[in-house]
């Protein structure tokens, strides 16, 4: 019987800005406007160069939602010659492509025009649904309105953008909320077919946040949620777990089949106290039940369908061939 294939992407993590209009109780990423709150082009270039040198194929751009709404941030953008963080991100995505890395952007809630503009220079994009429930942890966070997030995910479907979404587990939602969230994602997938993977990310407390003392979900509950996701989601949608926050080997046995982005040269800036395992360590962890296989941030079925822009076409084809050769 052939072994299961567990996939991952080799990436670099670029936290473009830590400024955000939302004030989530669990977040340790958000910072006020000040020195260092926006990565400069030279900083981004250094990270991209290191990613290319270490064999990465993905440039993950993550940043706070609508930072322009925070007083003082406009001056930071002006210092790099921009008025919009999305325009700045688009410019840096072009730099990533030039260095042989496929951009994947997580920018928060976006409208269809904004998604379309970024899709020209992104091989895939993402937005965590987190939960369809209205939880206390999201008070003061307009971008965490479930309807707004579902609208962004749906708009990406209309635009045929290969997309990642997911749930954040343990932020005040119930088991019934998790089921409703998964069913909402499954319905969008059945309609548009654009969901690549659903991340099941366990909440990890961080010092200095409103939920620093909150408890996390246990292994049995986590496993049950992975099993539930595998039952609810269409078979083509990967169930992803973060290997730096959880026992990847155990969750693979529960049904997870993707480990997301793993970086050889940058930290997880959302959860900086949790380093990435080395790829060889993950390979040993999932064996002998499964085989660890590298993928691009755009999954093969979307490459085959041509769900990428002409701007990205040469690089998507070249990196797809490189991955195929590695697996022969």
N, C-alpha and C positions, 0 to 999 in steps of 0.2 A: 504494500500500500504506500503510495507516495506521501512524503512528508508535507505538512501544511507550509505555505509560504507566508512569512511575516515580513512586512515591508517597512522601510524607513527611508527618509530623505536626508542627505548630507548637506547641512546648510550653515550659513552665517546669520547671526541675529543682530539686527540693526534697530535699536530703540530710538527712532528719529527724534521724538520729543517725549518728555515725561509730563508735559503740561496737558491737562484734560479738564473738560467742563464737568465731568461726572465726579461724584464723591462717594464711591462704593466703600462700605465699611470694612471690607476685607483687603483692600488694595494697598500694596506697599510700593507700587510703581509710580503713582502720581506724585509730582513735585510742583512747588510754586514756580512762577517765572523768576529766573535768576541766571547767574553764570552757569553755563554748561547744560541748560535745559533744552537746547536744540543742537543736535549734531551738525557740525560744519562739514562742508564738502570734503575737505582734506581728511577729516576723521573717517567719514564714510568710505572714501577711497582707500584708506589704509586697511580697513576691515575687509573690503571687497578684494583687495590684492591678496590678503592672507587667506581668504576663502578660496580664491582661485589656486593659490599655491598648494593648499592642502586637499585639493580634489573635490571641493564642494560644488554642487550644481544649483543650489537655491540661495537667493538673497531674501531673507524674511524681514520685511519692513513692518514694524509695529510701532504705533504711537497713540497718544491720547486723542480722544474724540473731540473734534471741533475746538482745538486749542485757541483759535482766533477769538472765541468768546470770552477768554480769560484776559482781563486788563493787563496790558504791558507786553503781550506776546507779539503783537504786530511789529514792535520794534525789533524783536529777535528775527522775525522773517525778513524785515527790511534789511538787516545786516547781511543777509545772504542773497539779496536782490529779488525777493519774492513777496507777494501779498497773501498767498494761500499756501497752507501746508500741503494740500493735495497737488498743487502745481510743483512745489518743491520736491515732493515724493516722486512725481512723474519724471522730473529731471534726473533724479538720482537712480531711478529704475533704468533709464537709458544708459547711465554710467555702468550699472550692473551688467546689463546686456553686453555692453562693449567689452567687459572683462570675462565674458563667458558664463555668467550666472543668470538663472531664470528668476525674475522677481515674483514674490508672493507677498501681497500687501494685506494687512489687517488694519483698517482705518476707522472702525466703528460704523455707526449708522450713516449710510450714504443714499442719495437719491439716484435715479436711473441715469441721469446725465453724468453724474460724478463717477458712477461705476463704469459707464461706457468709456469715459476718458482714460481711466486707469487701466481698463482691460486692454487697451492698445499696447501697453508696455508691461503687462503682467500675465504670466502663464497660468496663474490661478489666484484666487483671492479668498478671504475668509472673514467670518464674523461669528463669534460664539453667540448662540441663542441664550445660553446660560440656563434660563428657565422661563416657562410661560406663566409662572406664578408671580404675584406681586409680593416681594419679600422686604422685610425691614432693611436688609443689607443694601438695598437699592434706593433707599430714600435719599433725595437730593441728587439723583442721577437720571436726568431726563432721557439720556440715550439708552437706558436699560428698560424702557417701556417695551414689553414683549411684542406689542403690535408693530412698533417701529422696527424692531429687529427682524421680525418675520417679513415685513414689507421689503426690507433690504435683501434678505435671502431670496424672496420671490422675484424681485427685480433682477437679481443676478441670473435667475433661471430664465427669465424672458430674454436676457442678453446672451445666453449660452456661455456663461462664465463658469469654468470648473471651480467648484466651491467647497470650502471646508466650514463646518459649523460644529456645534457641540454643546454639552451641558457642563455646568459647574456644580459639583455635587457637595452638599453639606452647607449650603448658605441660607438655610431656612425653609427649603422646599420639602414637600412630602413625597412619599413613594408614588402617590397618585399624580402629583405634579410632574414627576419624571416620566411617567407613562404618557401623560398628555403632551409633554415636550417632544418626546420621541415620535409620537403619532403625528404631531404637527410637521416635523421634519420629513417623516415618511410620506405624508400627503404631498408635500412640495416636490419630493423626489419623483413620485409617481406621475406628477403633472409635467415636470420640466426635465427630469433626468440629469441634473447638473451637480448633485451632491457627490463629492468624492469620498469623504470620510466624515464621521461624527466622532468628535473627541469626547471622551468621558473623563473629565479632569477633576480630581479630588481637591477640594479646598485645603490649602496649606496655610495655617496661621502665620502671620508675620508680626514681629514686634513693632509697636508704634501705631498699629491700626486699631480700628474700633472692634475688630473681632480677634484680637491677639490671643484672648483667652478662650476662644470658642473651641469646641471639640470637633474632631474630624470623623468621617465615616470609617467604619471598621472594615477589615478584609472581607468578611462574609457579605456585608451589605454592598460593598464595591463589586464583588463577584456576581451577586444577584443582579445588579444593574447592568453589568456587561452582558449577562445572559439575556436579560430583558431586551436590551438594545438589539442583540443578534436576532431575537424573535420578531421584533417589531419592524426593524428596518429592512428594506429590500436587500436581497443577497449581494448585489453589486456594490453596495455602500460599505466601506471599511469601518470597523469599530476600532478607534484609536485610543490608546492609553499613554500617558507621559512616563517614560521610563526613569526619569529623574525624580518623580514624585511618588511612585508606587512600585510594587513588586511586579515587574513586567512578566516574568516567567509564570507567576501564579495567574495573572490576568489573561495571559495567552491561553492557559489551560481552561479558563472560563469562557473563552470565545473571542477575545480580542485578536485582531489580525494586522494591526498597524501600530508602529511606535512613533510616528510623526517625524519631526525634524530633530536630528541629533547633530550637534556641532563639534568638530574637532578643535575649534579655535575661538569660540565665543561662548559666554555664559548665557544662561536663561535669565534675562533681565527682568522678567516678571516674578520669578522665584529664584533670586540670586544665591540663596543659601543651599540650593539643591543642584549640585553639578551634574552634568551629563555623564552617563556611563560611556566608556569607550566602546566602539563598535564591536571589537573582538570580545569584550565582556558580555555584550548583549547576545552575540552569536552563541557563546557558550551557554548563556542563561536559557535560551529558547530550545536548544538541542537537548535530547535527541528527538523530541516530538515535532520540531518544526525547523525550517530553514530560513535564515535571515537573508532578505533580498533587498538590494538598493533599488529605489525608484526615483523618478523626478517629482517635482511638486505638481506637475500635471500628469495625471494617471494615464496609462497606456491607452485605455479606451477613448479618452478624449483626444489624444494624439491621433489615433486612427480616424476619428471623426473630423479632424481638422478644426477643433475648437480653439484656435489661437490665431493671433493677428499675423498679417504679412510681415510686420516688424519683427516678430518673434520666430517666424518660420525657419530660417536657416539654423538658429541656435537650438530650437526644439528638435529638429531633425538630427543635428550633429550629436547632441547629448543623448538622444534616444538610441542612436546607433552605438554610442560609447557604452551605455548601460547594457545593451544587448550583447555586445562583445564580451563584457565582463562576466556575463552569466553563462557563456558558452563553455 
